[in-house]
Amino acid sequence: METLNAIVDKTIAALEEMKRSGVTHVEVSHETLDRLSSAGVRPVTATTDAPAGKTPALPIASELARIEARARACVLCKELARCRTNVVFGVGNPCSEIMFIGEAPGADEDAQGEPFVGRAGQLLTKIIQAMGYQREDVYIANVLKCRPLENRTPLPDEVTNCLPYLISQIELIRPKVIVALGATALRALLDVQLGITKLRGHWYTFREIPIMPTFHPAYLLRNPRAKKEVWDDMKAVLEKLGRRVPKNPK
């Protein structure tokens, strides 16, 4: 029996051929999307508990899976669709009070199909743990769901094509705070053009959700002295959430 990834790969190839032939729209029924969601799509890590007043995790996870199925079949960015190994949608608790948003998958993420699993991802995990959480307690995603070649900065049209998936994730999860990892993540959501050095440490808002921009973990690997600034930003996040700031983070 063919795996879902193999089926999706064939579907993408067929859609690309249709596009070359002049077809611009393909109707997909809700029933088809439901079958895709239940046919082995990478599950979203979820718990059944939800904060008071928030939709339980399972319905949110189910809807996220439906959106992920659409993202896996997306071919709007021809170069990215042709070269990707995996669509890297998102991972974590769909009822999380914090959502971390990065720029785009790298080579490790493209290979494994999960965001922030390389060296930068390992550092992000340490930051999350220093805040008093585990990686599975938060939700992690990127602006782009496919890796740009050579890890280049996403192009404006690529951000435009992929942004609806991220906005859908935000609207479903409704975190109390968004942490924007790097200027690209913040600029995708807000009309700000300053560099991350001036943006970080200041609160912004996206659809009534507070956003704290900070340095991307990949930047910290090159500039370890900036870890202090990132920790200051994370302390501000914890204070915004009404959580105790650990005195001696590891």
Secondary structure, DSSP 8 states (H G I E B T S, - for coil): ---HHHHHHHHHHHHHHHHHTT-------HHHHHHHHTTT-------S---TTS--HHHHHHHHHHHHHHHHT--SSHHHHHH-S----EEE-TT-SEEEEES---HHHHHHTSSS-SHHHHHHHHHHHHTT--GGGSEEEES-SS--GGG----HHHHHHHHHHHHHHHHHH--SEEEEESHHHHHHHS---S-HHHHTTS-EEETTEEEEEE--HHHHHH-GGGHHHHHHHHHHHHHHTT----SS--
